[in-house]
Amino acid sequence: MSKGYSIFLDGIQYPIVPESVETTINNQNETISLINDDEVNILRKAGLTDFTFDLMLPQVRYPFAQYPKGFKKASYYLDKLEKLKTSKKPFIYILTRSTPSGKLLFDTNMKVSLEDYTIKEDASNGFDIVVTLNLKQYKSYSTKVVTVKKKTSNKKSISKNTVKKKKTRAKTTSKKKNKKVTKGCTVIVNGRLHRDSYGEGAGQKRTNYKGKVNFIKKGRKCPYHVTTPNGGWLGWVTQSSVKVV
């Protein structure tokens, strides 16, 4: 890269800028097949960005290297990289770009995590060390804590006969527990069909419809894809919409 480039990891400027930086904007789109065998592409937001590059860590002072706070050996930067990995915390990655005359072009300034790095020692590099780094964009997130309050029941108003009936019903319910849904099993569908497993594109509703499950996407809003008894595709349904027969 040009002399007008500078690279910073967690506020530390590295002396030699990589010869090249590979930036990958990852994809999250999903391709699905429709009932009529057509394929459609469901467009989603871009995934996290990846950065891959090689850093040379010199053991001797070079005139083309940058030492804003004085020369430091390769071991200094290796210790910094180890801390970035073991701290389990994100940091700021900055790559500045400017012309030889000093005119600023644009820069990359992003919060990232150090996914992995490889230390290479090669005779062709003399005593210098080359480190290959893989960085991934980091987005902050948070969770909400929900407190569920249970209503207190009036135990005095419940007779012994009522308690016995409730226990009997509980035993009966446990015996009629639904069977596990698996690929190829026959199910009764009571619910609405959707275009994809994320629950988008609500379509027709089925009541007491006997079909089959051909795809399962665990953890999705609509985890089961159902078909006709002959294998004709219908759509995705919620977990509560199917019952194994």
N, C-alpha and C positions, 0 to 999 in steps of 0.2 A: 504494500500500500504506500501511498504518497507520504512525504515527510510532514504534510499538513494534517495528518491524522494523529489522534491520541486516544488511548484506551484506559478506562478506569474500572476497577472492580472493588466495590465497597469502599470507595473513596481513595483507594491506592492506585496511583498511576504506574503502569507497567512500562519498562524502559523501551521495549521494541514492539511496535504495532504489528499484528499478524499480516502476512502477505495477502491473505484473503479471509473473508468472513461469509459463511453460508447462513442465510436467514430463511427459515421455513415457516410459512403460515399454514398451520394444519387445518384439515377439513373435518367437518362433522355432518355433512350431508348424508342422506340415506336413500338408497335406491330400493324400491319395492315393486313387486309384480301385482297387477290388477287381476280381477276375475277374468277379463277377456285376454289375458296373457300379455298385455302391454306393460312396459316398464316406465315408471315415472321417478323423477328425482326430487325428493323433498329437501328444500334448501333450508339450512339452519345457520346460526351464527358461526363465524370462524372459530377454530379451536385455538389453543395456546400456541404462541410463537416459540420456535426453537432456534438457538444460535450455536454454531459449531465453528471452531477455529483453532489454530495452533499458535501457542505463545512461546517465543524463544526467551529463555532466562539466561543472560550472559554471566559468565564467571569472571570476565575481565571487562574493563571499560572500553567502549567503542565510541568513536566520534559521532556516529549517526544515531546513537541511542539517546533517550531523554532521561535526565537525572535531576528532577526539580528539587529533591531533598537530599542530594548526594548519592554517590554510587553505593549499591547494595548487592551482595552476592545472591546467587540463585536460591540458597537455603532460606533466605528471608522471605522470598515470594512463595516458596513451597510451604512454609509454615502458615502463611496467610491463606493459601488455598485449602490446606487441611482444616483450618478453623472454619472456613466457609462451609465445608462439607459436614463437619461434625457438630456444628452449632445448631443445625436443623432450623435455621432462620433464613428468610429471603434477604437479598441485598440489592443495591442499585448497580446496574451495568450501564456504562456510558461510553459511546464511541463518537468522538467529534470529528468533523470533516471540514477542512478549509483549503483554499487555494494557496500556492506558494507565496502569493502576495499578502496572505493573512485574511482574505475575505471568507467569512463563515458561509459554508454551504448549507448543511443541515446536520443534525446529530440524532443519535439513538439514546434515549434515556428511559430505562425500563426496570421495574422491579422483577428480579429473576431468582431462581434457585439453581444451585450447582448440582446437576444430575449425576454426572460422573466425569472423571478426568484421568488421562493416561500419561505417565511420565516416561519419556523416551530418551535414552542416551545412545548416541550414535557416533562412531569414530569420525564420520564426515563433518560433525559439528564441533570437533575438538573437545574442550572441557565444558562447552555450553550444554544446557538441557532444554529440550523441547517438550511442552505439555499440551496435549490435545484436550480441549474443554468442550463440554456439552451443557449449555444453559437452557433453561425453560422459563418462559414467562410465568410470573406468579400474580394471582389475583386474590386480594383479601376477601375473606368471607366471615360470616358470623352465624351463630345459631340462636334461636329463640327458645326460651324455657317456658313451657306451658304448665300451669298448675291446675290439676283436675280436682275439684271438690266433690266428695261423695255426700249425698243427702243421707242424714241419719234417719233410720226407720224407727217407728214407735213399737218397740218390742212388746209392750204390755197389751197392745190391741190385737196382736197375732195369737191365735189359739194354737194348741198343739196339733189339732187336725190339719190346720193350714200348713204348718211346718212339714208335716209328714207328706202332704201332697206335693210340695215343692221338691222335696228330696226324691220322690218317685219320678217326677218329670225330668229331673236332672239325669237320673240313671237312664231313662228312656232316650233322652237326647244323645247321650254318649254312645249308645248302641247304634244310632242312626247317623253317625258321623260320616261325612262325604268321603268317598274314595279319592285317592291321589290322582290328579290329572296328569296324563302322560301322552306323548305323541302317538297318534293312531287310535286313541281310546274314543269310545262313543259317549256323547254327552247330550243332555237336554239343555237347550239354550233359552234363557228368559232374560232378554236385555237388548240393548241397541248395538248395532254393528258400527265399527269405526274404520277409517282409512288406514291408520297405522297404530303401532303398539303404544304410542305416546298419547293416544286418546283424541287425536285430531281428526277432523272430517267425519262428524257423526252422520250415520246413514239410517237405513231401515231398522225397524225393531222386530225381534222374533219372540214369539210366545210359545212355550212348550214345543220348541222345534228340535227334532232329533238330528244331530249332525256329528261330525268328527273333528278332532283337533290334529292339525298338521304342523303347527309351529308353536314354540313356547319361548317367550322373552321374559325371564324372571326379573322382578323389580320394576317392570314398567306398569303404567296405569292400566293398560289393557294387555295382559301377558299372554292371552291365548288367541290363536288364529283358527277359526272354525271353517269347515267346508260342508258341502252337502254330503249325504251318504255315499254318493258316487265320486266324490273328490272335487267337485266344483267349488272354487274359492268364494267365500262370503265376506269375511272381514274379521277385525280384531274385537274382542269383548273383554269386559272386566272379569276379575276372578269370581265375583259373586253371581255372575250371569250364567255360569256353567255348573252342571252337576253330572258326575259320572254315573252311567247306568250299566 
